[in-house]
Protein backbone atom coordinates (compact mmCIF):
# COMPACT_ATOMS: atom_id res chain seq x y z
CA UNK A 1 0.00 0.00 0.00
CA UNK A 2 1.25 3.47 -0.91
CA UNK A 3 -0.14 6.69 0.42
CA UNK A 4 0.44 10.40 -0.21
CA UNK A 5 0.98 12.05 3.17
CA UNK A 6 -2.36 12.08 4.97
CA UNK A 7 -4.47 10.94 2.01
CA UNK A 8 -4.96 7.22 1.35
CA UNK A 9 -4.71 6.30 -2.35
CA UNK A 10 -4.98 3.15 -4.44
CA UNK A 11 -1.96 0.83 -4.40
CA UNK A 12 0.51 1.82 -7.09
CA UNK A 13 3.69 0.53 -8.66
CA UNK A 14 5.90 3.54 -9.34
CA UNK A 15 8.07 4.02 -12.38
CA UNK A 16 10.92 6.52 -12.37
CA UNK A 17 11.22 6.80 -16.15
CA UNK A 18 9.47 10.02 -17.19
CA UNK A 19 9.84 9.26 -20.89
CA UNK A 20 7.78 6.06 -20.66
CA UNK A 21 4.10 6.67 -21.28
CA UNK A 22 3.10 3.04 -21.79
CA UNK A 23 4.01 -0.38 -20.48
CA UNK A 24 6.79 -2.48 -22.00
CA UNK A 25 10.12 -0.94 -21.05
CA UNK A 26 12.32 -1.39 -24.11
CA UNK A 27 9.13 -2.43 -25.95
CA UNK A 28 7.10 0.61 -24.85
CA UNK A 29 4.91 2.15 -27.56
CA UNK A 30 7.03 5.28 -27.88
CA UNK A 31 10.18 3.21 -28.54
CA UNK A 32 8.89 1.22 -31.49
CA UNK A 33 9.80 1.85 -35.11
CA UNK A 34 9.29 0.05 -38.45
CA UNK A 35 11.11 -3.27 -38.78
CA UNK A 36 12.00 -3.61 -35.10
CA UNK A 37 12.04 -7.24 -33.95
CA UNK A 38 13.17 -9.19 -30.91
CA UNK A 39 16.00 -11.69 -31.33
CA UNK A 40 13.65 -14.43 -30.14
CA UNK A 41 11.42 -16.72 -32.17
CA UNK A 42 7.74 -17.31 -31.54
CA UNK A 43 7.26 -19.56 -28.54
CA UNK A 44 10.54 -18.63 -26.88
CA UNK A 45 9.71 -15.35 -25.21
CA UNK A 46 6.16 -15.67 -23.81
CA UNK A 47 5.02 -16.53 -20.29
CA UNK A 48 3.97 -20.12 -19.60
CA UNK A 49 0.61 -18.99 -18.21
CA UNK A 50 -0.13 -16.70 -21.17
CA UNK A 51 0.91 -18.14 -24.55
CA UNK A 52 1.53 -15.74 -27.44
CA UNK A 53 -1.42 -16.94 -29.53
CA UNK A 54 -1.98 -16.32 -33.24
CA UNK A 55 -3.93 -13.15 -32.45
CA UNK A 56 -0.60 -11.37 -31.95
CA UNK A 57 0.24 -12.00 -35.61
CA UNK A 58 3.44 -14.02 -35.20
CA UNK A 59 3.69 -17.38 -36.92
CA UNK A 60 5.77 -20.44 -36.09
CA UNK A 61 9.53 -19.86 -36.32
CA UNK A 62 9.08 -16.13 -36.93
CA UNK A 63 10.91 -13.47 -34.95
CA UNK A 64 8.56 -11.58 -32.64
CA UNK A 65 8.12 -8.01 -33.84
CA UNK A 66 8.47 -5.03 -31.50
CA UNK A 67 4.80 -4.14 -31.95
CA UNK A 68 3.68 -7.70 -31.17
CA UNK A 69 5.91 -7.74 -28.10
CA UNK A 70 4.40 -4.49 -26.84
CA UNK A 71 0.85 -5.75 -27.49
CA UNK A 72 1.63 -9.02 -25.71
CA UNK A 73 3.12 -7.39 -22.59
CA UNK A 74 0.21 -4.94 -22.44
CA UNK A 75 -2.33 -7.77 -22.77
CA UNK A 76 -0.58 -9.69 -19.99
CA UNK A 77 -0.64 -6.66 -17.72
CA UNK A 78 -4.32 -6.06 -18.43
CA UNK A 79 -5.14 -9.68 -17.68
CA UNK A 80 -3.59 -9.37 -14.22
CA UNK A 81 -4.93 -5.85 -13.57
CA UNK A 82 -1.48 -4.29 -13.48
CA UNK A 83 -2.20 -1.29 -15.71
CA UNK A 84 -4.32 0.33 -13.00
CA UNK A 85 -1.43 -0.07 -10.56
CA UNK A 86 1.16 1.75 -12.64
CA UNK A 87 1.90 5.46 -12.75
CA UNK A 88 3.41 6.42 -16.08
CA UNK A 89 5.40 9.61 -16.72
CA UNK A 90 6.48 9.59 -13.09
CA UNK A 91 9.94 10.59 -11.90
CA UNK A 92 11.27 9.50 -8.51
CA UNK A 93 13.44 12.40 -7.40
CA UNK A 94 14.37 11.17 -3.95
CA UNK A 95 14.10 7.96 -1.92
CA UNK A 96 14.95 7.72 1.78
CA UNK A 97 14.20 5.27 4.54
CA UNK A 98 11.62 6.28 7.12
CA UNK A 99 12.88 7.08 10.61
CA UNK A 100 10.95 4.06 11.90
CA UNK A 101 13.01 1.81 9.63
CA UNK A 102 9.86 0.06 8.39
CA UNK A 103 9.28 1.81 5.09
CA UNK A 104 10.36 4.36 2.52
CA UNK A 105 9.66 7.99 1.72
CA UNK A 106 9.62 8.94 -1.97
CA UNK A 107 9.52 12.37 -3.52
CA UNK A 108 7.88 12.03 -6.94
CA UNK A 109 6.95 14.30 -9.82
CA UNK A 110 3.72 13.58 -11.76
CA UNK A 111 4.20 16.47 -12.87
CA UNK A 112 3.46 18.21 -9.56
CA UNK A 113 5.75 17.19 -6.72
CA UNK A 114 4.27 14.87 -4.12
CA UNK A 115 5.44 12.66 -1.25
CA UNK A 116 4.66 8.96 -1.10
CA UNK A 117 5.31 6.51 1.72
CA UNK A 118 5.43 2.77 1.20
CA UNK A 119 6.36 -0.35 3.15
CA UNK A 120 8.36 -1.87 0.30
CA UNK A 121 10.53 -0.41 -2.45
CA UNK A 122 11.84 -2.29 -5.49
CA UNK A 123 14.54 -0.57 -7.54
CA UNK A 124 14.22 -1.86 -11.11
CA UNK A 125 15.11 1.08 -13.34
CA UNK A 126 16.61 -0.93 -16.18
CA UNK A 127 19.49 0.15 -18.40
CA UNK A 128 17.74 1.09 -21.64
CA UNK A 129 16.25 4.51 -20.95
CA UNK A 130 19.25 6.69 -20.17
CA UNK A 131 21.37 6.96 -23.34
CA UNK A 132 25.12 6.45 -22.94
CA UNK A 133 26.56 8.77 -25.54
CA UNK A 134 30.18 8.45 -26.65
CA UNK A 135 32.38 11.51 -26.37
CA UNK A 136 33.31 12.45 -29.94
CA UNK A 137 35.31 15.56 -30.71
CA UNK A 138 33.30 18.02 -32.76
CA UNK A 139 29.92 16.36 -32.12
CA UNK A 140 28.57 19.59 -30.59
CA UNK A 141 28.96 21.28 -33.97
CA UNK A 142 27.64 18.39 -36.07
CA UNK A 143 24.64 19.80 -37.94
CA UNK A 144 23.06 16.53 -39.12
CA UNK A 145 20.53 14.55 -37.02
CA UNK A 146 22.34 12.75 -34.20
CA UNK A 147 20.55 10.49 -31.75
CA UNK A 148 20.91 7.39 -29.56
CA UNK A 149 19.37 4.00 -30.33
CA UNK A 150 16.93 4.35 -27.41
CA UNK A 151 15.53 7.42 -29.20
CA UNK A 152 14.86 5.59 -32.48
CA UNK A 153 11.15 5.46 -31.73
CA UNK A 154 11.04 9.26 -31.62
CA UNK A 155 13.40 10.14 -34.45
CA UNK A 156 13.39 7.21 -36.89
CA UNK A 157 11.65 9.35 -39.52
CA UNK A 158 14.90 11.30 -39.80
CA UNK A 159 16.24 8.12 -41.42
CA UNK A 160 13.16 6.92 -43.25
CA UNK A 161 11.57 10.17 -44.49
CA UNK A 162 14.20 12.93 -44.46
CA UNK A 163 15.32 13.33 -48.11
CA UNK A 164 18.42 15.30 -47.09
CA UNK A 165 19.81 12.25 -45.25
CA UNK A 166 21.68 10.10 -47.74
CA UNK A 167 24.29 8.41 -45.53
CA UNK A 168 23.78 7.07 -42.02
CA UNK A 169 26.69 6.29 -39.68
CA UNK A 170 25.96 3.73 -36.95
CA UNK A 171 28.39 3.42 -34.05
CA UNK A 172 28.32 0.12 -32.13
CA UNK A 173 28.04 -3.61 -32.74
CA UNK A 174 25.10 -4.75 -30.61
CA UNK A 175 21.55 -5.65 -31.63
CA UNK A 176 20.34 -2.05 -31.49
CA UNK A 177 23.09 -1.12 -33.95
CA UNK A 178 22.06 -3.96 -36.23
CA UNK A 179 18.45 -2.74 -36.09
CA UNK A 180 19.54 0.80 -37.00
CA UNK A 181 21.66 -0.45 -39.90
CA UNK A 182 18.78 -2.58 -41.20
CA UNK A 183 16.32 0.31 -40.96
CA UNK A 184 18.62 2.66 -42.85
CA UNK A 185 19.62 0.13 -45.52
CA UNK A 186 16.04 -0.95 -46.25
CA UNK A 187 15.10 2.70 -46.78
CA UNK A 188 17.75 3.30 -49.41
CA UNK A 189 20.38 4.98 -47.27
CA UNK A 190 24.11 4.39 -47.52
CA UNK A 191 25.34 2.97 -44.23
CA UNK A 192 28.72 3.39 -42.55
CA UNK A 193 28.77 0.80 -39.75
CA UNK A 194 31.48 1.60 -37.21
CA UNK A 195 32.48 -1.02 -34.63
CA UNK A 196 35.50 -2.22 -32.70
CA UNK A 197 38.53 -3.43 -34.64
CA UNK A 198 38.01 -7.04 -33.55
CA UNK A 199 34.69 -7.07 -35.40
CA UNK A 200 32.95 -8.66 -32.44
CA UNK A 201 29.45 -7.60 -31.54
CA UNK A 202 26.70 -8.33 -34.08
CA UNK A 203 26.11 -11.96 -33.05
CA UNK A 204 22.46 -11.78 -34.11
CA UNK A 205 23.31 -11.50 -37.81
CA UNK A 206 22.78 -15.22 -38.41
CA UNK A 207 19.98 -17.45 -39.75
CA UNK A 208 17.30 -18.32 -37.22
CA UNK A 209 18.23 -22.03 -37.29
CA UNK A 210 21.44 -24.01 -37.30
CA UNK A 211 22.49 -27.67 -37.19
CA UNK A 212 23.71 -29.35 -34.02
CA UNK A 213 24.92 -32.71 -35.26
CA UNK A 214 22.03 -34.30 -37.16
CA UNK A 215 19.46 -32.01 -35.53
CA UNK A 216 18.16 -28.69 -36.79
CA UNK A 217 17.74 -26.41 -33.79
CA UNK A 218 16.89 -22.81 -33.11
CA UNK A 219 20.04 -20.77 -32.91
CA UNK A 220 18.72 -18.90 -29.86
CA UNK A 221 18.47 -22.21 -27.96
CA UNK A 222 22.01 -23.18 -28.84
CA UNK A 223 23.41 -19.74 -27.98
CA UNK A 224 21.59 -19.12 -24.72
CA UNK A 225 20.76 -22.44 -23.12
CA UNK A 226 23.98 -24.37 -23.83
CA UNK A 227 26.34 -21.45 -23.35
CA UNK A 228 24.65 -20.55 -20.07
CA UNK A 229 25.17 -24.12 -18.85
CA UNK A 230 28.84 -23.98 -19.83
CA UNK A 231 29.39 -20.63 -18.13
CA UNK A 232 27.70 -21.81 -14.96
ABEGO torsion letter per residue (X at the ends): XBBBEABBBBBBBBBABAABABBGEAABAAABBBGBBBABBBGAABBAABBBBAAAGBBBGBBBBAAAAAAAAAAAAAAAGAAAABBBGBBBABBBBBAAGAEBBBBBBOABBBBBBBABBBBBAEAAABBBBBBBBGAAABABBBBBAAAAAAAAAAAAABAABABBBBBEABAAAAAAAAAAAAAGBBBBBBBBAAGBGBAABBBABBBBEABBBBAAAAAAAAAAAAAX
